[in-house]
Amino acid sequence: MNAHLRRFRDWWMRLDIKVRVGYYLIAAFLLVIGLPSGAAEVAAATAKAPPQASVSGPVPTGPIAVPVQDAAKTIRVYDMASRTVQPVALNQYVENVLAAQMSPTSPMNALEAAAVVIRTYAVRAINLPAAQSREAQQQHADVSTSPVTDLAWLTELQQQNQFKGQYNADVHRLQEAVSLTDGIVLTYKRQPIVAFLTAASAGETRQATTSLGKNLPYLKAVKCPADANSAALVQTRHFTAAQLAADLNLSAKTTHQQGFLQSFTVTARDAQGYALQVQSQGHSWTGQDFAARLGLPSPHMALKTTHSTLVVTTKGLGLGYGMSLHQAVAWAKIGQSWQALLHTFYPGAQIQSDAT
């Protein structure tokens, strides 16, 4: 499993169950009102900043052009760690979020594509107050660093701790990706798009019209062969009746009913196979809620039973909408430009300067 997928999976599994439930429930709400969810791949800002690691390694050569358009724009960020609203230059915000979303050693084309999506998310929040998360609005900010309601970021100190001896080289690559796409965003009908990202699909990204019931024509199903062929994206977990009762808030009496384990069925799926509804003996959950309560990495799931457990097999990481970062890396490795990646994952969206 590559580094960025492993970090996302490890981060997800470390989350408290209530946080996972909150993520999926809020994500479902955000999908309805047209906001991206914050499916970050690494840990979000913590209540206490991590200790500073020693920074070593050669300083990369070659100056990086100042991202003039981004540097001229300020975004108000509610930092979860310090609980303060910080005015941050847009280029620094994109760099910090990019550090949390992808490995800096990813192909530059993939980093550039992700930088454009992150910038689009930020510009939409700046330009359209109604598109801001509730948490950001409550703090009079444009965005927050919450991976639940916005996009997580890594501060400079956290990047030093994360990248350690490769800090200089890694940050140089992140800055280069931001600079090379300075001011570029994705638009539809002259407005920044709803910029979804997912760590990895289950083999095909999800179409918004059928899955969300929203007219977002640039969020179409895109086949992702690297995701489909990755065994690392398939995970299987076993749940006893007692575990299901605890995670799903069911009474112990319910678990003793005949055929309790066998009663769990996925009753509705979208065209890409993601569970939309799961039922069991009169109880019903959305696919996202069921996955979150059980701590699953994706609502793309198959259910079967043994004599004593419910066996749940999932595929993918995240909700499956928008650009698959795993597939973007794979295509970038064989030469796809960042423009081609964006056109592939957001067909019909325009790539343009935020200044136009």
TANORUR-V193478 format. One record per helix or strand of 2 or more residues. SS is the DSSP state (~ for helix, > for strand). FROM is the first residue (numbers start at 1). TO is the last residue. If there is no record, write none. Layout:
# TANORUR-V193478
SS;FROM;TO + SS;FROM;TO
This chain:
# TANORUR-V193478
~;3;14 + ~;17;33 + ~;68;71 + >;74;79 + >;84;89 + ~;90;101 + ~;108;127 + ~;129;131 + ~;134;138 + >;143;144 + ~;156;180 + >;184;188 + >;191;192 + >;197;198 + ~;208;211 + ~;225;228 + ~;231;233 + >;234;239 + ~;241;248 + ~;252;255 + ~;261;263 + >;265;269 + >;275;280 + >;283;286 + ~;287;293 + >;301;305 + >;310;315 + >;323;324 + ~;325;333 + ~;338;345 + >;350;353
